Amino acid sequence: MKKNQVLIEGASMLAIFILMLLLSLFIPLVSIVVQFFLILPFLLYSAKYPVKYAAMLVVAAVFVSFVLGSYYAVPLALLFGTTGLMMGYCIRSRKNKLVVYLASSMVFLANILLFFAIAAKFFGMNFLEEISDLFKSSVTQYTDALSIIGQSPPPELQDQLGEMIRMMNSMAPTLLLITAFITVLILMAVNFPIIKRLGIAVPKFEPFRLMKFPKSILWYYLIALVLSMLMKLEVGSYWYMALVNAAFILQTLLVIQGLSFIFYYNHIKKWPKFIPILAVILTLVLPFILSIVRVLGIIDIGFNLRQRLNNK
């Protein structure tokens, strides 16, 4: 590997990133689309060359973004630069796609938390409180509009809206986690086909039907259930938020496990492929189906349901 070639290609990747960054900053109509590709120069470069060169590219991108004079540019460079570096490093290290996804998502989430902390510390901005205030304002406008036309929302509806606001505040960590993981999944779906065409060997996910979480998840879920029944926690307290978010995440994992089993069972029975897809849709829209699928996930993990089917 010639060092000059590495540096020249790094400069090219930096120029491409800066061009896309400027488009994102100054042309609002295309900014939403362009932001999905801001990770591409870092992803491609770190997938081809050692991590020290990719780190130099990230540092250079952050510096140039700072020179541009935009407070919005530096976080973008840091967010997509470090996430792309991790994603490319995992690809270059021949990690499987799940590892690439999890590692990149955690880096993306860490960046978001860092930005929130900096904004709160140095600029007095609390994004979570602002989002909550915006939602409260929308609810107030809704009730005021009903009052103007001579109607008032039922007390039950007002209680539900108030509970929704309180729950949204408590679930903020989980919402951030979901946002990070969904965003990284979209970034991978958009950019992986591009780097594959450019000669990078892109890993593939294992079939969803083969996904199997460890049994320890059941113990964590059981502990969360017991604590929620035994402990009378104040709404909004640290331990309340920790317990609510942990329970929600664990329940989501069990639902995913249940859906994975449905795909597995459909595969071994050679049923039409639309059946598990229909199961996913029904799980998302019908709460009682969601509960059944979660129980199915518990049985699959706890009682080795797949192994029992294979032994028959």
C-alpha positions, 0 to 999 in steps of 0.5 A, a space after each residue: 500500500 502506497 502512503 501517497 495513494 492513501 492520503 490522496 484518496 483520503 483527501 478525495 473522501 474529505 472533499 466529497 464529504 464537505 460537498 455533501 455537508 454544504 449541500 445539506 446545510 444550505 439547500 434545505 430541499 435536498 438536505 434530508 436525502 443528502 444526510 443519509 449519504 454523509 456517512 459514505 466517505 468515512 464508511 468506504 475509506 475505513 473499510 479499505 484502509 487501517 483505522 489510523 488513517 480513517 481517524 485522521 479523516 474524521 479529525 480533518 472533517 471535524 476541523 473543516 466543519 468547524 472552519 465553516 463556522 456552523 454549530 450544526 456542521 461539527 456535530 454532523 461531521 462527528 456523528 457520521 464520521 465516527 459511526 462510519 469509521 466504526 462501520 467500516 472498521 468492522 467490515 474490514 475486520 470481517 465481522 458479521 453484519 449483526 456485529 457491524 450493526 450493533 457496534 455502529 448503533 452504539 457509536 451513533 447513540 453515544 454521539 447523540 448522548 454526548 450532544 445532548 450533554 454538551 447542549 445542556 451543559 454549555 447552552 442550557 438546552 434540554 432537548 427532552 424537556 423542549 420536546 415534552 413542552 412542545 407536546 404539552 403545547 399541542 395538547 393545550 391547543 387541541 383542548 382550547 380549540 374544542 372549547 372555542 367551538 363549545 365542546 370540552 374533551 372528556 376527562 378520560 381523554 385528558 387523563 390519557 393525554 397527561 399519562 402519555 406525556 408522563 410516559 413519554 418523559 420516562 421512556 426518553 432513553 428507550 426512544 433515543 435507543 430506538 431512534 439510533 438503531 433505526 437510523 443506523 439500519 437505514 444508513 446500512 440499507 442505503 450505503 451498503 449497496 453503494 460500497 458493494 458496487 465499489 468492490 467492498 465485501 459487504 457482510 450479510 445478516 443471517 436469516 431472521 428465522 435463525 435469530 436466538 437470544 440467550 436465556 439470560 434475557 428471561 432472567 432479566 425480564 423476570 427480575 424487572 417484573 418482580 421489581 415492578 410489583 414489589 417496588 413502589 417507585 415515584 413516577 419520574 424518578 431515576 429508578 422508575 425510568 430505569 425499570 420502565 425502560 429496561 422492561 420495555 426493551 426486554 419485552 421488545 426483545 421477547 417479541 422479536 424472538 417470538 416473531 423469529 420463531 414464527 418465521 422459523 416454523 413457517 420455513 420448516 413447514 414450507 408455508 407461503 411466505 406471506 404468513 409470517 409477514 402477516 403475523 408481523 403486521 398483526 403483532 404491530 396493530 393488535 395488542 393481544 397478538 403482541 402478548 401472544 407473540 411475546 409469550 411465544 418468544 419466552 417459550 422459545 428461549 426458555 424451553 428450546 422450542 426449536 430443538 423440540 421440533 427438530 427432535 420430532 
